[in-house]
Amino acid sequence: MPPASGCLICGAPIEYLPEPEEMECLFCKERQLSSSRCVNGHYICDRCHRMGAEDLIESTTIRSTSDNPFLIAEKLLESPPVKMHGPEHHFLVPAVLIAALYNHTGQQDKKERSIKAARRRAELVKGGFCGMMGECGAAVGTGIFVSVVTGGTPLSREEWRLSNLMTSRALEDIALYGGPRCCKRNTFIALRSAVRFIETEMGIQLPMSGIIRCRFSDKNRECLREKCLFYPPP
């Protein structure tokens, strides 16, 4: 994780240029003139720099062009507004899945309204659900994703089945892995469950990241470390 000073993405020093140059914001993709950037080329515009977690997730996923949910998620998870633990992960999971799916199928007209619908629903899933309600918000997020993209309602038949089946599979994968809570680990597990589900139940194959290496263990006092599937090698 980047330190408190320097680049918000990698922690490297900030360089100041003698003349402004056009740069693309890492999150919103807008191009602006700026006189400063990370020595590794990272640039975050002032608007994204000031955003809260949910706003940044919404903006980034709407503008994303990738069909790889893991790549979209990893960029967001490394952003300062997204804390180590927090209910923003309940929205992050369906948002990156919706973005990846519609980027893959080319249905850009559905992406923005679907992501905003997922945000409204995810806001109902409060922090601490995993331990207090026995229902991890990342798993619920996968069900929100399926419900939104299929148009499911409490009166639906097949859409109702699919959204509940998705949640149950993600929840089982997370539960079998065990506690204590880790929003990053559960996000990765939920995304893997969803990508498999999208292929088997919807017939759509999204990219599946081969090896996911967590970079957040030093920020998590409850980290399982070597017992976690995503813990980096020594």
Rosetta blueprint (number, residue, H / E / L):
1 M L
2 P L
3 P L
4 A L
5 S L
6 G L
7 C L
8 L L
9 I L
10 C L
11 G L
12 A L
13 P L
14 I E
15 E E
16 Y E
17 L E
18 P E
19 E E
20 P E
21 E E
22 E E
23 M E
24 E E
25 C L
26 L L
27 F L
28 C L
29 K L
30 E L
31 R E
32 Q E
33 L E
34 S E
35 S E
36 S E
37 R E
38 C E
39 V L
40 N L
41 G L
42 H L
43 Y L
44 I L
45 C L
46 D H
47 R H
48 C H
49 H H
50 R H
51 M L
52 G L
53 A H
54 E H
55 D H
56 L H
57 I H
58 E H
59 S H
60 T H
61 T H
62 I H
63 R H
64 S L
65 T L
66 S L
67 D L
68 N L
69 P H
70 F H
71 L H
72 I H
73 A H
74 E H
75 K H
76 L H
77 L H
78 E L
79 S L
80 P L
81 P L
82 V L
83 K L
84 M L
85 H L
86 G L
87 P L
88 E H
89 H H
90 H H
91 F H
92 L H
93 V H
94 P H
95 A H
96 V H
97 L H
98 I H
99 A H
100 A H
101 L H
102 Y H
103 N H
104 H H
105 T H
106 G L
107 Q L
108 Q H
109 D H
110 K H
111 K H
112 E H
113 R H
114 S H
115 I H
116 K H
117 A H
118 A H
119 R H
120 R H
121 R H
122 A H
123 E L
124 L L
125 V L
126 K L
127 G L
128 G L
129 F H
130 C H
131 G H
132 M H
133 M L
134 G L
135 E L
136 C L
137 G H
138 A H
139 A H
140 V H
141 G H
142 T H
143 G H
144 I H
145 F H
146 V H
147 S H
148 V H
149 V H
150 T H
151 G L
152 G L
153 T L
154 P L
155 L L
156 S L
157 R L
158 E H
159 E H
160 W H
161 R H
162 L H
163 S H
164 N H
165 L H
166 M H
167 T H
168 S H
169 R H
170 A H
171 L H
172 E H
173 D H
174 I H
175 A H
176 L H
177 Y H
178 G L
179 G L
180 P L
181 R L
182 C L
183 C H
184 K H
185 R H
186 N H
187 T H
188 F H
189 I H
190 A H
191 L H
192 R H
193 S H
194 A H
195 V H
196 R H
197 F H
198 I H
199 E H
200 T H
201 E H
202 M H
203 G L
204 I L
205 Q L
206 L L
207 P L
208 M L
209 S L
210 G L
211 I L
212 I L
213 R L
214 C L
215 R L
216 F L
217 S H
218 D H
219 K H
220 N L
221 R L
222 E L
223 C L
224 L L
225 R H
226 E H
227 K H
228 C L
229 L L
230 F L
231 Y L
232 P L
233 P L
234 P L
